[in-house]
């Protein structure tokens, strides 16, 4: 039986929790804030300014196994809304994201230590990057398994791959905020990986990035995330006599390849029309501000409105340079909007080039432009790929991800139960 933790309970964590519960493997799900249909927090989510709570809604089947540690996350949400940036400052703020993750991690570790030998009856702890170190250390002392989820690629690979962007697009350098992590935080990430008995990732690209880790690692298993509910059957509007409508949704940083996107669209001129949805990674970047002024920019939208917007566009373009998965890819495909994405996302795990979407080399502006140009010359491909994208989504709902994860976890727990712990690292031998 597992203790699963995730501070903010995003879509993949919700599917993981439900899949493990349905497989009879979940003892407890620990998070910061969770709402369930009809409870008092769920009712509060309808009040002005509290819509964020809707993002924390879980399947009611999880209610009896869910425990909340809400104070740090509640402080973060309130400080963010009040504009108190010093309280949410990267790594330093009392209510920053890092503090939320560490607080829940320490809470779980203390609970394991307090339970002592009783906790040893639990077969493992499943935790996510930046929120696993203390609970893994406690689990090691009790001789129970540590299952690690790495939702985005390994940090050393990120620095290696994105460092070139600072020279290629110097005017976009300030948007690459991933270089702000302290040495202490990076060391914690490495400690978590060393303590893991099994590492779960959602894309083949994420698995490849772990080749940059300086030392041995536990086995790595790729289980792609699921797709959201597929939208109604869609009629793609004829492209004759109008621009190709392109959509991007994501953080406005060169990690997402937006400089390449803006350059490709600029070269194609009036033949395309670009809508951008996302918050700026930083304020005051002149290149970003100028690019946004030239296109339709929407800083933020509710999730259901994003899905609706996807159905109003011909093609979703996601030229990310470093992405653990890219949930927007699956969201767009579920709405019948075919995707152009790169080889550094989950695209290669989900998309067959030319059938249900298109793949391009990350950071290759010319290839991105050529892919869009091909659709301008062969517009019939858009509707055909959109239909195939929906079929792909139908075959892999979130329930499939939860089931596959539970099966992989069961195999892992069987393996670790048969092998003694080594004294040096805590790994099973």
C-alpha positions, 0 to 999 in steps of 0.5 A: 500500500502506498502513500501518494503526495502531490502539493497541488494535485494537478491532472496527472496526480489526480489520475494517479491517485484514482488509478492506485485507489481502484487497484487497491494500492492507495493508503493515503493521498496527501496534498495541500488543498482538495475539494470534492463535489458538494463539500464546503470548499467546493461551494466556496469555489463559486464565489468571486476570486475563489475559482482557483479551488475548482482546479483542486476538485477530486473524484469523490472516491478519493475523499476517505483517503485524502489528507490536507496540509493547506496552510502554506498553499493557502498563503501562496494563493492569497499572497499571489492574489494580493500582489505580495511578491516578496512572499512568493519570491522564487525559493525565498518567499515564505509562501513560494512554490518551493516552500509549499512543496517542502512543507508537505514533504516534511509533514509526510516525513514526520508522519512516517517517523511518528508511525515508526514500525507501523509505517513499515507496514506500508509498502511505499511512498510515491512523490514528485520532484522537489517534494520527495527528499524528506519523505524518501529519507524517512521511507529509507529508514523504515525500509519501504520503497521510494517511487519518484515521479519526474514530470519535467526533464532532468535539470542538467539536460535542461541547462545543456540544451537551453544554454544555446538559446542564450546565444541564439536568441539573446534578446529572449534570455531573461525569459529563461527563468529555469536558470534561477534555481539555487545550487541547494535546490539543484542538489536536492533534486539530485538527492531525490533521484539517488534515493528513488527505487523506481523513476516514473516519467511521462515521455521518452524525451524525459527519460533521455534527459536522465542520461545527463545524471552523474551516476547510477539511477534506478530503473526508469519507466515511461507511462504517457499521460492520458487525454481529457474527454474528447469533444463533440464531432467537429467540422473543420471550416474550409481554409479557402480565402482565409488565413490559417488560424494558429494557436499557442497556449503556455508560459511565454518563455523561450523554453517553450520555443516562442521566439521560433514561433513568432519568427516563423509566423512573421515570415508567413505574413498575412497567410496565418493568424496567431492567437497566444494564450499565456502569462509572461515569464518575466515583465519588461522583455522588449522582444516578447512585448513587441511580438505580443503586440503584433498578435492576439494575446490573452494572458489567461483563460479558464480551462473550459474556455481554452478547450473551446478556443482550441476548437476555434483554431485550425492548428495548435503549435507547441514548439517547446525546447524542453518539456516533460510532457505538454498536457496542452498537446493532449488537450488540443488533440482531444478537441480535434485540433491537430498539433505541430510540436517538437521532438522534446515533448511527448509528441513522439510518444503520441503523434505519428508524423503526418497522420494525427499531427506533425513533429519538427526538430526543436529549435529549428525555426526553418523546419517549423515554418516549413511545417506550417507552409506545408499546411497552407499548400495542402489544407486538406491535411488539417481536417484529416489530422484533426479526426485522427487526433480525436481517435488517438485521444479516444483510445487513451483517456486518463483512466488508461494512464491510471491503470498502467501506472498502478500496474507498473507500481505493483511490479515495482513493489513486488521487485523491491519487496524481494530485494534487501536494502543496501546500507550505502544508498538506501537502494534495494540491491 
